[in-house]
Amino acid sequence: MTEALAISVTKAERSKLQDINLENIPFGKYFTDHMLEADYENGEWKSVEIKPYQPLLLEPSLAALHYGQAIFEGIKAYKDEEGNAFIFRPVDNFKRFNKSAERMNMPVVPEEIFLEGMRQLIDLDRSWIPAKNEHSLYIRPFMFSSDAMLGVRPSETYKFIIILSPTGPYYAQPMKILVEESYTRAAPGGVGFSKNAGNYGGSMLAASQARKAGYDQVLWTDAFEHKWLQEVGMMNVFFMIDGVAVTPSLEEGTILEGVTRASVMTGLKEMGIKVEERKISIDEVVEAYKAGKVKEVFGTGTAAVIAPIRELNYKGFAMEFDPATFTVSTNVKKWLSDIREGRVADNHDWMWKV
Ligand SMILES: *Cc1c(COP(=O)(O)O)cnc(C)c1O
């Protein structure tokens, strides 16, 4: 696409903002006044519109509902103390979104729509970005196949949408995690690295069963031996073992490449902590735990940023950790929040001004 795309803007007649208390908001439940919608047809993106947030009118034969070509992203926008609005690392999410699109045989979304459209949409709804500590505006870009046709084949038409949801502090309760040994989330050659809707549909039963057994989430393991560690629910996982931060490597394509994971690795290195991205087995963790070498275990993701893990259960063996003693994850979380909320300089070009 060479020409700049014209984005048509229709403003809401009345803002819903006055009806909502931004002090006390559950995650993902309230949406701002506007949304962005674009359609892909005959090989190109067209009719890019910003318009009042509203329901979609869809055919029951909508391809996405039957065959699952559907992908999404999760990004956050912040306001600094002067009221300037910034989006955290949206270019990384843009690239990841198009990687997911390619894997799911969907068209890529051009930068003018994904990034510029997002910037314009957030500019319009900027009064919805909470300015308080630990508050942010959650951005949800997504795309799905929109052919009204039951044949199993890649759709010819697609819809790309961005919606925005103000969010408060996510008090990440320390988690109790079950190491998953029966179900599989992702295998080499599959779609584990993509943020496609089906990955979440496929993981809900394991998570529900773990919840019934008293856990918050599962720690996924590899498909063949249920031994190599992958990630925790919708978060990447880190272990502090003998002073080294270890996180599972990405090369098999079975793990989502988290932007928070990458940011945390940068932060840890700047704090002088050695980081290892490599294969890590549950047996290694159990052995290190028994030797008293595992000091912290935590998950990383856009929603919670960093979530401490207080118990890891493998075959009935409970490894317990005391999040009150976690120093590395607490420091890296503060380091990241300070950058995101504008309290310290952004030396990495992570904050994208709206
Ligand atoms: C989104 C997601 C993550 C975290 O990625 P961030 O970019 O840090 O938000 C980790 N695992 C899975 C499965 C995810 O969907």
The ligand as a Gaussian input file, in Angstrom:
#p B3LYP/6-31G(d) Opt

LIG

0 1
 C       -0.290000     -12.558000      25.234000
 C        0.356000     -13.781000      25.807000
 C        1.518000     -13.734000      26.592000
 C        2.138000     -12.452000      27.063000
 O        2.535000     -11.608000      26.038000
 P        2.731000     -10.049000      26.334000
 O        3.145000      -9.511000      25.016000
 O        3.763000      -9.936000      27.373000
 O        1.396000      -9.552000      26.795000
 C        2.089000     -14.924000      26.993000
 N        1.537000     -16.106000      26.660000
 C        0.425000     -16.195000      25.914000
 C       -0.110000     -17.525000      25.570000
 C       -0.210000     -15.031000      25.477000
 O       -1.319000     -15.115000      24.756000

